[in-house]
């Protein structure tokens, strides 16, 4: 009888391989998964916190239009002499405009009152003397505080391993027989027993409940880590279409030498045209100086406050201001695969569900951070 019982309780080869993979992949990747997850927790509410502690991000609303981009850029140039801006952002009616200056070594932002063109504040989150907490957190989340060419692939591989751990963990969680006792162990956390039992339940049960959402956070992160993964997701979601790289329509170079006879700058004229054309404007972003001669003027309109996915891009020939069209440039007209790609950031940080979505993403990320710790303790207690 004893021999029969022993044989009955013996795990299959597949189960033993699964358990071995879960153990050693977890031990190897645990510290990196913890860093990714805990920095994700800290970063979840970065916008809300910055809005509270950085008053220069806001201005008093006025019943008058914003000044055009040229006024904003002229003010910013005074505080960043000799530097070329890489981006200009208009917020909603109560937010400051912001001009960004990005280089390999630094990142600076000049905040300006969009109603008057007056200077409000200059920040240098990267490459300056001031310590920026959220920039530090983001560097840890995306590259482990290493050079990006080194840290980013490590983050990507660790996240891939985490996805494997989710599936091997599900196999370990799945009861051999669905009885009342096994259901209780699988779905309930018993905190009144021993520490070992409570820790095991926290790892086993919380891991199960968070699995789908942790998988979503991991996949949306992997889209940025590996181009091949991004293209694979797009291929599956679109039903077999190949994702194109970043592209845009081009300006007609045959008009390059034509004199510009408008009193407004081309960017100002394109901005005013966009204001007349676009609906539901809750923010705008533009690149003030296109890099190549055939690059168009590109103005992005954000339709929802606090969310990035619902946006429309408007392109204009930089020499004639003729509108240029590009398929998939407007969320509301894009295919499902393109819409999902536009949603990726908002899904990853939870803002797709507003503040409640961010709170939910925070707790899922916190559970993910706890899994390497509780998993290590499960292994340590069995030694």
SETI-86013 format. One record per residue: residue in three letters; x, y, z of N, C-alpha, C, O in turn. Coordinates in pm, whole numbers, plus 50000, padded with zeros to 5 digits. Example, Ala and Ser with C-alpha at 12.3 -4.5 7.8 and 13.67 -1.06 7.14 Angstrom:
REM SETI-86013
ALA513194943150780512304955050780513204967050780514244966850846 SER512854977550708513674989450714512905000350787513415011450804 
//
This chain:
REM SETI-86013
UNK500834987950000500005000050000500875012650000500575022349930 UNK501945012350079502815024050088503435027049952503565038549911 UNK503825016149881504455017949750503465023749648503835031849563 UNK502225019549659501185024649568500965039449592500865047249497 UNK500885043249720500665057349755501815066049705501605077149655 UNK503025060849719504195068449678504165071049527504485081949480 UNK503775060449452503715061649308502645071649266502815079149170 UNK501525071449340500405080349309500795094949327500395103649249 UNK501585097649432501945111449463503125116549383503455128349391 UNK503765107949305504935111949229504555121249114503575118849044 UNK505345132149096505055141648989505535136248855506505128748849 UNK504845140148750505245136148615506525143548577506905153448639 UNK507185138448474508425144748427508185159148383508985168048412 UNK507085161348312506765174948266506555184348384507015195748383 UNK505855179248487505605187548605506915190848677507115202048723 UNK507815180948685509095183248752509965193248674510635201648734 UNK509935192448541510675202148459510085216048478510815225848490 UNK508755216748479508065229548499508455235748633508765247648641 UNK508435227648739508785232748873510235237248879510555247348941 UNK511115229648813512535233148811512755246448738513515255048785 UNK512075248148625512185260748551511675272448634512295283048637 UNK510545270448701509955281148781510915285348893511085297148921 UNK511525275448956512445278349066513655286049018513955296749070 UNK514365280748921515655286548885515525299148800516335308348813 UNK514535299648714514305312148642513895323248738514285334748722 UNK513105319548839512685329248940513845334249023513945346249051 UNK514735325249064515885329249145516845338049066517415347649119 UNK517035334748937517975342248854517455356148821518215365948825 UNK516165357048790515615369948743514955378048854514535389348831 UNK514855372448974514055378449080514385392749113513475401049123 UNK515655395949129516035409549170515695419649060515305430949089 UNK515845415548933515525424648823514015426748813513555437948793 UNK513245415848826511785417048824511305425948938510385433948921 UNK511945424649054511575433249168511835447949135510975456349162 UNK512995450949078513325464949045512345470448941511845481648956 UNK512075462648835511135467148733509775470248795509175480648766 UNK509305461348881507965462648937507875473849039506915481649036 UNK508845474949127508755485049233508955499149175508335508749222 UNK509805500449073509935513549008508655516948931508285528648921 UNK507995506748878506695509048814505675514348912504865522948877 UNK505705509249035504815514349141505085529049167504155537149173 UNK506355532549183506715546449212506315555749098505915567149120 UNK506435550548975506205559148858504725560748825504345569748750 UNK503885552148880502465551748842501775565248856500975569048771 UNK502085572448964501395585048990502315597148971502105607649032 UNK503335595548886504295606448870503635619248819503995630248862 UNK502665618048728502035630048675501215637148782501285649348794 UNK500455629548861499635635448967500515642049074500175652649125 UNK501635635549107502525641149210503205653849159503285663749231 UNK503695653449035504345665348979503365676948968503735688548989 UNK502125673848935501125684548927500885691049063500535702849070 UNK501085683349170500885688649305502065697049353501875707249421 UNK503265692949319504455699349377505155709049282506105715649322 UNK504685710049157505315718949060504265728849007503685726448901 UNK504025739749079502955749049043503155756048909502185760848849 UNK504405756548860504655763248733504085755648614504105760648501 UNK503575743748636502935736248529501545741548495500945737548395 UNK501035750548578499675755348559499635770548550500495777448605 UNK498625775548481498405789948468496935792848492496085783848486 UNK496645805248517495255809348535494555809448398495045815348302 UNK493415802848392492665802448266492145816348230491745824048317 UNK492165819248101491685832348053490735830247935490875820447861 UNK489795839247917488865838147803489475843747676488865852147609 UNK490675839247642491375844247524492215833147464492535823547534 UNK492585834247338493355823447274494815823147320495335832947374 UNK495465811747296496895810547322497675818647219497205821247109 UNK498895822547258499795828847160500335817847069500385806247109 UNK500755821246946501215811046851502575805346889503265810846975 UNK502955794346826504235787746858505445796846850506365795646931 UNK505475805946753506665814546737506915822946863508075825146899 UNK505865827646929506015835347053506575826647165507455830847240 UNK506075814547174506555805147277508025801947254508815801947348 UNK508375799247129509755795547095510715807247116511855805147159 UNK510285819347086511145831147107511475832847255512615836047291 UNK510485830747342510725831947486511685821047533512615823747609 UNK511445808747488512295797547530513745799547486514665795947559 UNK513935805447368515295807347315516135816347404517365814947407 UNK515505825447475516235834447566516895826447677517985830047723 UNK516255815747722516745807847835517535795447792518115788547875 UNK517545792747660518335781647606519105786747484518885781847373 UNK519995796447502520695802547387521535792247311522255784247370 UNK521425792847180522215783947095521695769847086522295761547016 UNK520605766847153520045753247153518815752747062518045762347054 UNK518635741546994517465739846908516415731346978516725720147020 UNK515195736246991514155728547060513755716146981513735716246858 UNK513435705547052513035692946988511535690346998511025681346931 UNK510825698047080509395696047093508715707747160509305714247247 UNK507485710547120506675721147181505305715347214504645709647128 UNK504895716847340503625711447386502715722447439503135730747519 UNK501485722347392500415730447452499525720947531499125710447480 UNK499205724547655498275716547734496855721447716496535728247618 UNK495995718047811494625723247808494625737647857495695743347882 UNK493465743647872493365758047898494005762648028494275774648043 UNK494255753748123494845757748250496275753348268496825754548377 UNK496915748348162498275743248173499275752248101498925759348006 UNK500505751948149501585759348084501975752347954501825740247941 UNK502485760147860503125754347742504535749947783505095755447877 UNK505095740247712506425735147747507245733047620506765727247523 UNK508475737947622509395735947510510515726847558511195729847656 UNK510695715547489511695705647530512965706347447512925709347328 UNK514075703647513515395703247449516045690047488516465688247603 UNK516125680747394516655667447424517945665247345518005667747225 UNK518965660547415520205656247352520645643347419519985638547511 UNK521745637647374522235625247436522615627347581522465618247663 UNK523105639147613523625641647748522615648047841522765647147963 UNK521595654647787520715662247876519295663247823519005660047707 UNK518415667647912517025670347877516565682247959516575681948082 UNK516155692847890515675704947958514275708447908513925705547794 UNK513495714747996512145719347960511975733748007512305737148121 UNK511465742047919511145755947955509625757347956508965754947854 UNK509075761248071507625762948085507265777648062507925786648113 UNK506215779747984505845793247940504335794947949503575785747921 UNK503915806947989502485809947993501945810647849502385819147772 UNK501005801847812500545801547672499655813347634499415815647515 UNK499175820847733498335832547704499155845147679498745853947603 UNK500325845947742501125858147734502505856047672503135865647629 UNK502975843547667504315840847619505385843747722506565844347688 UNK505005845547848505965848847954506615836248011505985825648023 UNK507885837548047508655826648106508135823248246507815832148325 UNK508045810048275507605805548407508705798048482508955800848600 UNK509355788648414510335780048485511155772348383510665768448277 UNK512435770148418513285761248339513695749448427514165751348539 UNK513515737448375513905725248445514895717448361514825717448238 UNK515825710748428516745701648359516715688248431517575685448515 UNK515725679748398515585666948467516765657448446517045648948531 UNK517465658848331518615650148306519775658548255519625666848166 UNK520945656148314522135663248270522395676348341523345683348309 UNK521545679848437521735692248512522185689448655522475678048691 UNK522245699948735522695698648873521585693448966521875687649070 UNK520335695648928519215691849015518885676949000518905671548890 UNK518575670649114518185656549112516695655549082515875662049146 UNK516355647248983514955645348947514555631048983514995621448920 UNK513725629749086513365616649139512715607749034513095596149019 UNK511745613048961511005604648868511835600948746511625590448686 UNK512775609448708513695605748601514615594448646514945585448569 UNK515025595048773515835584348833515045571148833515585560648799 UNK513785571848873512935559948876512745554248736512815542048717 UNK512505562948638512305558448501513565551848445513465541848373 UNK514735557348477515985551148433516145537148490516635528148422 UNK515735535348616515785522048675514795512548611515105500848590 UNK513615517548581512555509348523512885504748382512535493548343 UNK513555513248306513805510148165515195504648138515415498148035 UNK516165507148229517535502948199518365499448321519585498048310 UNK517745497848439518475493948561519585503748598520575499948660 UNK519425516448559520425526948584521755524248514522785529648551 UNK521705515848411522865513048328522735520948198521665526248170 UNK523815521848118523645527547984522535520147910522435507947920 UNK521705527347837520505521347779520815509747685520045500147678 UNK521925510547613522255499647521522585486747596522545475947537 UNK522895487847724523155475947808521925472347890521505460847892 UNK521375482247958520275479648051518965475847985518225467448037 UNK518665481947871517375479347806517215464647765516165458847791 UNK518225458247702518085444047669517965435147794517245425147792 UNK518665438847902518555431048026517125431748079516565421548120 UNK516545443648079515155445348121514235436948033513335430248083 UNK514475437247902513645429547810513705414647834512675407947838 UNK514925409347852515085394947876514435391048009513765380748017 UNK514635399148113514035396248244512515396348235511845388348301 UNK511955405248154510495405748138509995393548062508945388148094 UNK510755389147961510395376747891510405364947987509515356447984 UNK511425364348071511505353648172510305354448266509755344148304 UNK509915366548303508755368348391507485362748327506655356748395 UNK507325364748196506165359148126506185343848135505145337648158 UNK507365337848116507485323248130507125319048272506445308948292 UNK507585326748371507285323548511505785324148541505285316548623 UNK505075333148475503625333848494502965320848451502055315848518 UNK503415315348339502805302948290503255290748370502445281948399 UNK504535290148406504975278848489504335279748627504035269448689 UNK504125291948675503435293648803501995289048797501495283148893 UNK501325291648685499945287048669499875271748671498955266048729 UNK500835265348606500885250548607501075245448750500425235748790 UNK501955251948827502175247748966500945250449053500645242749144 UNK500235261249024499045264849103497895255249077497115252449167 UNK497795250148955496625242248913496525229348995497435220948991 UNK495435227649069495295215549153495135202949068494535203248961 UNK495675191849119495495179049048494045174649053493515169048957 UNK493405177249167491995173749182491265185649243491755191949338 UNK490105188749188489325200249236488425195949351487245192849331 UNK488985195749470488205192849590488075205649672488695215749642 UNK487245204949776487025216749859488345221549921488625233549925 UNK489135212049970490395215650035491365222249936492015232149969 UNK491445216749814492365222449715491855235949666492635244949636 UNK490535237349656489965250349616490315261049718490685272249682 UNK490195257649846490525267249953491995271349945492335283149959 UNK492865261449924494295264449916494635272849792495585280649794 UNK493855271049686494155277849559493605291949552494145300449481 UNK492505294549625491825307349609491825316049735491465327749728 UNK492215310449849492145318049973493515319650038494345310550033 UNK493745331250097494985333850169494725332250318493875339050376 UNK495455323150380495285320650523496405327650599497545323150602 UNK496055338850662497045346850734497115343150882497995348050953 UNK496205334750928496155331351071497055319551107497265316851225 UNK497585312651008498435301151035499885305151054500185316251097 UNK500785296051020502225298751034502685308650928501995311150829 UNK503875314350951504435323650854504675316750720504435322550614 UNK505155304250725505425296950602504165295550518504195297450397 UNK503055292050585501795290250513501295303550457500845304250342 UNK501365314150537500905327250491501735331950372501195337250275 UNK503055330150380503935334250271503645326250145503615331850035 UNK503435313250160503115304750045501815309249979501735310049856 UNK500815312250059499525316750005499665330249934499065332449829 UNK500455339149992500655352149928501305350549790500975357849696 UNK502215341149779502875338649650501935331449554501805335349438 UNK501305321049602500495312249518499175318849475498845319049356 UNK498445324149571497105329349544497175343149477496475345549378 UNK497995352149531498115365349468498695364149327498305371649237 UNK499605354749309500155352449175499075348349076499075352848961 UNK498145339949122497055335649033496115347249001495785349548885 UNK495685354549104494725365349082495275376548993494535382948919 UNK496565378649000497165389748923497685385248787498165393648710 UNK497605372448755498285366748640497945373948509498845378248437 UNK496675375148477496275381148350496755395548340497265399848236 UNK496595403048449496955417248447498475419048447498995428148384 UNK499185410248519500655410648516501155407348376502135413048329 UNK500485398048309500835394348172500665406348079501515408847993 UNK499575413848096499335425748013500415436248036500925442147940 UNK500775438748163501845448348193503155443948129503895452148074 UNK503445430848136504695425748080504715427047928505715431547870 UNK503635423247863503575423747716503675438047665504375440747567 UNK502975447347730503045461347686504435467247710504835476547640 UNK505165461947807506555466047827507485460147723508395466847676 UNK507255447547687508095440747588507995447147450508935446347371 UNK506875453347421506705460247293507785470847274508235473347162 UNK508215477247384509275487447377510665481247384511635487147337 UNK510765469447443512085463347461512635457347333513835458447305 UNK511765450847256512225443547138511355447047017510135445847021 UNK512015451346910511275454646788510585442246731509455443146682 UNK511265430646739510665418446685509395414746761508445409446702 UNK509365417446892508175414446971507035423946933505885419746918 UNK507365436646916506375446546874505745442446741504525442846726 UNK506585438446646506075434446514505265421446522504295419746449 UNK505685412346611504955399746626503555402046682502585396146635 UNK503455410746783502145413946841501245420346736500075416946724 UNK501815429646660501025436346555500565426346450499425426846403 UNK501445417146413501125406946312499955398346357499045395346279 UNK499975394246484498895385846538497595393646547496545388746504 UNK497655405746603496435413646624495795417946493494575418446481 UNK496635421046393496115425946265495675414746172495095417346067 UNK495955402246211495585391146124496555388846011496165384245903 UNK497835392146034498845388945935499475400745863500225398745767 UNK499185412945907499795424645843501165427645905501395424946023 UNK502055433145825503395436745872503365451145922502885460145853 UNK503865453246043503895466846097504995474946031506155470746024 UNK504625486545983505595495445922506345503046031505795505646138 UNK507585506546005508345514646099507785528846101506835531946029 UNK508375537246183507905551146190508055557646053509155558045997 UNK506955562646001506995569045871506015580645867505145581845953 UNK506165589045767505295600645754505305605145609506205601345534 UNK504325613045568504355618445431505505628345416506095632645514 UNK505795631945293506965640545268506565653645200505595654345124 UNK507325663845231507135676745165507675676045022508595668344993 UNK507095684044935507505684344794508735693344779508655705544791 UNK509885686944752511135694544745511205703844624512065712744619 UNK510305701944527510325710944412509905725144450510125734644375 UNK509275726444569508865739644617509845745344721509565755544784 UNK510955738544738511885742344845512385756744833512545763644933 UNK512635761144711513235774444691512205785444669512575796944643 UNK510935782044680509905792344665509945801644786510075796944899 UNK509835814644765509855823944880508585822544964507495820644910 UNK508735823645095507575823245186507075837545204507755845945263 UNK505865840145154505365853945149504345857045258503845868245264 UNK504035847345341503075849645450503775857045564504965855045588 UNK503045865645633503615872745748503825863345866504655866145953 UNK503085852445871503255842345977504325832345936504585830345818 UNK504935826046034505855814946006505025802945959503845802045991 UNK505625793545884504885781645842504295773845960503175768845951 UNK505055772846071504545765446187503335772446247502355765846283 UNK503385785646257502225793146310501005791046221499905788746271 UNK501205791846090500075790345999499495776146009498275774346009 UNK500375766246017499895752346031499155750546163498145743446169 UNK499645757046268498995756246400497595762046397496645756046448 UNK497455773846336496125780046325495185771446239494005770146271 UNK495705765646132494885756946047494395744846125493255740646110 UNK495285739246208494905727646288493835731346391492915723546414 UNK493965742946451492955747546547491575748446482490555745546546 UNK491545752346355490265753546284489745739946238488535738046222 UNK490655730446216490285717446157489925706946262488965699546244 UNK490705706346370490585695246465489425697246562489015708446592 UNK488905686046610487845686046712488425681746846489465675146852 UNK487755685546954488085680647089489575682247121490245672547154 UNK490075694347112491495696647138491735698047288491215707247352 UNK492525688747345492885689447486494395689947505494895687647615 UNK495095692747399496545693847403497105692247263496475686047178 UNK498285697747240498935696647109500435694947129501025699947225 UNK501045687747035502495685947036503015687746894502375683346798 UNK504155694246881504735696246749506255696646758506815700146863 UNK506915693046649508365694346638508645707546566508345708746448 UNK509225717346636509355730746577510195731346450509875738846358 UNK511265723246445512175724046331512385709946274513195702346327 UNK511665706346166511845693046106513295690646069513995699846025 UNK513745678246086515175675146070515625675145925516665680845892 UNK514845668945836515245667545696514455676945607513365681445642 UNK515025679845490514385689345399513005684945355512135693245331 UNK512795671745344511485667145297510535663545411509425658745387 UNK510955665745536510055663245649508905673245647509105684945615 UNK507695668745682506575678045688506495684945824507215681345917 UNK505645694845834505255700045965504265690046024503275686545960 UNK504545685446144503755674846208503185679946340503945683046432 UNK501875680946348501205685746470500275674846521499375670446450 UNK500495670546645499655660246707498645666846800499005675046884 UNK497385663146784496315668146870495855656946962495535645946916 UNK495835659647093495335649947192493895653547227493585665047260 UNK493025643547218491595646147234491095644247377490055649647413 UNK491815636647458491385633847595492435638847693493625636347673 UNK492035645647795492965650647894493505639047979492735630848029 UNK494815638547994495445628348078495635614848011496095605448075 UNK495285613747883495465601247808496075604547673495785614947614 UNK496915595447624497695598347504497185591047380497475595247268 UNK496455580247399496145571547286495215577947184495395576047063 UNK494215585647230493235591547140493795604547084493535615447137 UNK494545603346977495175615046918495085614646766494835604146706 UNK495305626046706495305627246560496535635146518496875645246578 UNK497195630246414498355637346360497945644746232497295639146145 UNK498355657346224498085665546107499415669246042500305674846107 UNK499545665945914500795668445841500565679245736499515680045672 UNK501595687645720501525698345620502855699145546503925697745605 UNK502765701245416503975703845337504635716445394503995726945404 UNK505885715445431506555726545499506815738545408507135749345455 UNK506675736545275506935747445181505655753945129505645765745095 UNK504565746145121503315751445065502165751345165501125757445140 UNK502325744545277501295742745379500115734245329499045734145391 UNK500315727245218499255718245171499095706845270500105701145314 UNK497855703245308497645692045401498115678945337497895676645218 UNK498755670445416499225657445370498535646545452498365647945573 UNK498145635845386497425625145454498325613045474499195610245392 UNK498115605845585498795593245608497845583645678497225587145778 UNK497745571545624496835561645682497275558045825498455555945851 UNK496305557345915496595553546053497105564746140497535562246252 UNK497065577246091497605588346170496585593846270496945601746357 UNK495345589746257494295594346348493665582346418493175573146352 UNK493695582546551493205571146628491785567246589491485555446573 UNK490925576946574489505574146551489225568546411488125563846384 UNK490225569046324490065563546189490985551646165490965545846056 UNK491785547946263492805537546245492215523546257491105521746308 UNK492965513546210492565499546226492695495546372493315502646451 UNK492115484046407492175479546546493625477446590493995480846703 UNK494445471646503495845469146538496595482146565497375483046659 UNK496345492246482496985505246503496455512046629497215518546701 UNK495165510646654494585516446776495215510046899495535516946996 UNK495375496746896495975489847010497415494347032497865495947145 UNK498135496546922499515501446933499545515346996500425518347077 UNK498585523846959498505537247018498135536747166498515545547243 UNK497405526447206496975524947345498085519447435497935519547557 UNK499185514747378500155506947454500615513947582500625507847689 UNK501015526647571501495533847689500395535147794500635532547912 UNK499205539147752498115541147847497705528147915497325528148033 UNK497785517047842497505503947904498595500648005498305496048116 UNK499845503047967500975499348052500955506548186501255500648289 UNK500605519448185500615527148310499245527548377499115532748488 UNK498215522148310496885521648369496025533648339494845533748375 UNK496575543948274495795556248251494655554048153493795562748139 UNK494645542648085493525539347997492215539048076491145541348020 UNK492315536248206491135536148294491065548048386490395547648489 UNK491775558948351491765570848435492525568448565493405559848571 UNK492195575948669492885574648797492655560748857493575554948915 UNK491445555348842491155541948894492045531548826492505522148890 UNK492275533248696493155524148623494585524848671495275514748678 UNK495045536948706496395538448759496535531848895497545525448925 UNK495505533448979495525527049111495585511849095496335505149165 UNK494795506649002494775492248978496145487448929496665477448977 UNK496735494748833498055491048781499105491748891500035483648894 UNK498975501448982499895502549096499865489849180500925484449214 UNK498675484949213498575473149299499035460449227499645451749288 UNK498755459549097499255448049022500775448149020501415437849038 UNK501355459848998502815461148997503395458049135504475452249146 UNK502685461949240503135459049376503125443949402504035438649465 UNK502095437149354502045422549368503195416249291503855407049340 UNK503455421249169504575416049090505905417849164506775409149158 UNK506045429149233507275431649311507385421949428508495418349468 UNK506245417749483506255408749598506565394349560507085386749641 UNK506255390449437506395376349397507835371149407508015359949456 UNK508865378649363510225373449381510605371749529511355362649563 UNK510065380449616510385379649759509705367649822510355359449888 UNK508395366449801507665355049860508135341949798508185331649866 UNK508465342249668508965330049603510295325649660510525313849683 UNK511185335349683512485332049743512295326049883512975316349919 UNK511385331849961511135326750097510535312750095510845304650182 UNK509675309949996509135296349982510285286549961510345276050026 UNK511205290049869512355281249842513265280149965513705269249999 UNK513535291350030514425291450146513875282850259514615275650325 UNK512585283650281511955276050390511915261050363511745253050455 UNK512075257150236512055242950201513445236850202513595224650190 UNK514475245150215515855240150210516165231050328517275225950339 
//
